[in-house]
């Protein structure tokens, strides 16, 4: 029996996912609706579930941040991001947190169950295109380091564009559907690459290097 917990703030998604997965023999699904407070989380025994399917955007709560809190309470829980956004944008951060990757809400029942079963075995499924993209980025990064040039990811450029608008870290996180922690990590990396210590300096240097219009 596979025991799965779906965490999503939309009733239609919760019930729809439950119906789809439970159509498979040997699958039992529970759903967790808001609110997602620490007090609520502490009352749940997450260890009873084989896998947790975690929505990324839970209204006032970010799925990444909620996953961090759950993993603090239940270190062996296996969480998969279950999102309507492009999963490749969140794969790297998810793995760093301890999440078993991300899967799209548009995937079929069979593919979703396949992903879940791999996660239970401690395995992560990567698409060939995504793996190839990672290899290409690593090759570019290596070449850039050898020539002492800077390389910025699309996410870092997007964050710089939001910084230029004067947004706070939380506002940037909301705008890009990322966690505040991710924005803070990314800004630290950007500052190091540009050898600056402030947001204003970062924007000025980024403009001089043609990263911003």
Protein Blocks (a to p, Z undefined) as FASTA:
>chain_A
ZZdddddfbfklmmmmmmmmmmpghiacddddddddfklmmmpcfklpmbdcddfbgoja
cfklmmmmmmmmmmmbccddddfbdfklmmmmmmmnopgbjadfkbcfklmmmmmmmmmn
opacddfklmmmmmmmmmmmmmmmmnopacddfklmmmmmmmmnopafklmmmmnopafk
lmmmmmmmmmmmnopabfklmmmmmmmnopaZZ
